[in-house]
Amino acid sequence: MELEFEMSDSELLFVAASDAEQCLIELEEMIPRGEGQYAEFFSVADTDPADLLDLADDHGAVEPHLIEASEDDGLVEFSVSADCPAVSLAESGALPRVVRAETGDGRIVAELPPRHAPAEVVESFLDEYPSAEFVAKREKESVTTPFGSEGFEQLLREHLTDRQREVLRAAYEAGYYDWPRDCTGEEVARELDITSATFSQHIHAAERKLLAALFEGSRTESNSTGMQESW
């Protein structure tokens, strides 16, 4: 299930900044920092990202940082409290997939696992952000898995190296794939006593192999059966 909201409240940093700079801002990653604080990493297009730092101070963001910058795009980090829209949805059980604003128009798309009631999540979010508008609820189709549990275990054995399996399992168990993330890649690397670059190399190689098996296999199965599984 996907839930979509539109937001134009200038009290929201990502909306206000996109309006003030007439630019596009999109959340790329959100990491918990403890004590109710989260680091949010936003990509910026069509403006100098350095101009957003003063706006962040005006809206109460803590310690804004410029990560990457060119004349008209880049990446910025804002430390925010737990009352931001993305965090609010995550704490309700939804998984924010799209958080973006363009020239003052904000949009959030969140994925909701089956065990959660959409009406309750929507009501809770609108109570917290009354200016938001709930615009869509969509059934989300999942890709049919081309292998069962035994086949998946065989895939892991045949396609991943021992080190790739170790890194993938450590990252999963540490909460690297949770939303918001419970840890960073650097933290998982330290636990494994490897460098961040080595962790990145192994995790990306493992993910690429698994995704290739999933999508290429499911494409073949879809062509032969024409079936998809909804969740």
C-alpha positions in Angstrom: 0.0 0.0 0.0 1.3 3.5 -0.9 0.0 6.7 0.7 0.6 10.1 -0.9 0.4 13.5 0.7 0.9 17.0 -0.6 2.3 19.8 1.6 2.7 23.5 1.1 3.3 24.7 4.7 6.1 27.2 4.7 6.9 26.1 8.3 8.4 22.9 6.8 12.0 23.4 5.9 12.1 21.4 2.6 9.0 23.2 1.4 10.1 26.7 2.4 13.6 26.2 1.0 12.3 25.0 -2.4 10.0 28.0 -2.5 12.6 30.6 -1.5 15.2 29.3 -3.9 12.7 28.1 -6.6 14.5 24.8 -6.7 14.0 21.1 -6.3 14.9 19.4 -3.0 14.6 15.7 -2.4 15.4 13.6 0.7 18.0 11.0 -0.1 18.7 9.5 3.4 17.6 9.8 7.0 19.8 8.6 9.9 18.9 8.7 13.6 21.5 10.5 15.8 19.9 9.9 19.2 18.0 12.1 21.7 15.2 12.7 19.2 17.6 14.1 16.5 17.9 12.9 12.9 20.3 13.7 10.1 18.5 14.2 6.9 20.4 14.4 3.6 18.8 16.3 0.8 19.9 16.5 -2.8 19.4 20.0 -4.3 18.9 21.0 -7.9 18.6 24.3 -9.7 20.2 26.5 -7.0 23.4 26.9 -5.1 23.0 24.5 -2.1 25.0 26.8 0.1 22.1 29.3 0.0 20.0 26.8 1.9 22.1 26.9 5.1 20.8 30.3 6.2 17.3 29.1 5.6 17.9 26.1 7.7 19.0 28.2 10.6 15.8 30.3 10.3 13.7 27.2 10.5 15.4 25.7 13.5 17.5 23.0 11.8 20.5 22.2 13.9 24.0 22.4 12.5 23.3 22.4 8.8 26.2 21.1 6.7 27.1 21.4 3.1 28.2 18.0 1.9 28.7 18.5 -1.9 28.2 21.6 -4.0 28.4 23.0 -7.5 26.9 26.2 -8.9 23.4 24.7 -9.2 23.2 21.4 -7.4 24.6 19.5 -4.4 23.9 17.6 -1.2 23.1 19.2 2.2 22.7 17.7 5.7 20.2 19.0 8.2 19.8 17.8 11.8 16.1 17.9 12.7 14.0 16.9 15.6 11.7 13.9 15.6 8.6 16.0 14.6 9.5 16.3 10.9 7.0 14.7 8.4 9.3 11.8 7.3 10.1 10.8 10.9 6.4 11.0 11.9 5.4 8.6 9.1 8.3 6.3 9.9 7.3 6.1 13.6 3.8 5.2 12.5 5.1 2.2 10.6 5.1 3.7 7.1 8.3 3.8 5.0 8.9 7.2 3.4 9.9 6.5 -0.2 9.6 10.0 -1.7 10.1 13.3 0.2 10.5 16.1 -2.2 9.5 19.7 -2.8 9.7 21.8 -6.0 9.2 25.6 -5.9 7.1 25.4 -2.8 5.0 22.3 -3.6 5.9 19.4 -1.3 5.1 15.7 -1.9 5.5 12.7 0.3 4.9 9.1 -0.8 5.1 6.4 1.9 4.9 2.6 1.7 2.7 0.9 4.3 3.3 -2.8 5.2 0.1 -4.9 5.3 0.1 -5.2 9.1 -0.7 -1.5 9.5 -4.1 0.2 9.1 -3.9 2.9 6.4 -6.8 4.9 7.9 -5.0 5.1 11.3 -1.7 6.2 9.8 -3.4 8.9 7.6 -5.5 10.2 10.5 -2.4 10.4 12.8 -0.4 12.2 10.2 -3.1 14.7 9.3 -3.6 15.4 13.1 0.0 16.3 13.3 0.2 18.2 10.0 -3.4 19.6 9.4 -2.3 21.7 6.4 -1.2 18.5 4.6 -3.6 17.0 2.0 -4.0 13.3 1.6 -4.3 12.8 -2.2 -3.9 9.1 -3.0 -3.9 5.5 -1.7 -2.6 2.9 -4.1 -2.3 -0.8 -3.9 1.3 -1.6 -4.5 2.2 -4.6 -6.5 5.3 -6.5 -5.5 7.5 -8.3 -7.9 6.9 -12.1 -7.9 9.9 -13.8 -6.4 11.4 -16.2 -8.9 12.6 -18.6 -6.2 11.4 -20.0 -2.9 13.3 -20.2 0.3 15.5 -23.1 -0.8 16.2 -21.4 -4.1 17.1 -18.2 -2.4 19.6 -20.0 -0.1 21.0 -21.6 -3.2 21.3 -18.2 -4.8 23.2 -16.9 -1.8 25.6 -19.8 -1.9 26.2 -19.8 -5.6 26.4 -16.1 -6.4 27.7 -14.4 -3.3 31.2 -14.8 -1.8 31.6 -15.7 1.8 32.6 -12.1 2.6 29.7 -10.6 0.7 27.3 -12.8 2.7 29.0 -11.9 5.9 28.8 -8.1 5.2 25.2 -8.4 4.0 24.1 -10.2 7.1 26.0 -7.9 9.4 24.4 -4.9 7.8 20.9 -6.3 8.0 21.3 -7.4 11.7 22.7 -4.0 12.6 19.7 -2.2 11.2 21.4 -0.7 8.1 18.3 -1.5 6.0 15.8 -0.1 8.5 14.1 3.2 8.0 15.3 5.4 9.5 18.6 3.6 9.6 19.8 2.4 12.9 23.5 2.6 11.9 25.7 3.8 9.1 27.9 1.9 6.8 30.9 3.2 8.6 29.6 1.7 11.9 29.0 -1.7 10.3 32.5 -1.6 8.8 34.0 -1.0 12.2 32.2 -4.0 13.7 33.6 -6.1 10.9 37.1 -4.5 11.2 37.2 -3.5 7.6 37.4 -0.1 5.9 34.3 1.9 4.8 35.5 1.5 1.2 35.7 -2.3 1.6 32.2 -2.4 3.2 30.8 -0.3 0.3 32.4 -2.5 -2.3 31.1 -5.8 -0.8 27.6 -4.5 0.0 27.0 -3.0 -3.4 28.3 -6.1 -5.2 26.0 -8.3 -3.1 23.0 -6.0 -3.7 23.7 -5.9 -7.4 23.8 -9.7 -7.7 20.6 -10.2 -5.7 18.7 -7.5 -7.6 19.9 -8.9 -10.9 18.6 -12.4 -9.9 15.3 -11.0 -8.7 14.4 -8.7 -11.6 15.8 -10.8 -14.4 14.3 -13.9 -13.0 10.9 -12.3 -12.3 10.8 -10.9 -15.8 11.2 -14.3 -17.3 8.5 -15.7 -15.0 6.2 -12.8 -15.8 6.5 -13.4 -19.5 5.6 -17.0 -19.1 2.7 -16.7 -16.6 1.5 -13.1 -16.8 0.9 -13.1 -13.1 1.9 -10.6 -10.3 1.5 -10.9 -6.6 -0.1 -8.1 -4.6 0.5 -7.4 -1.0 
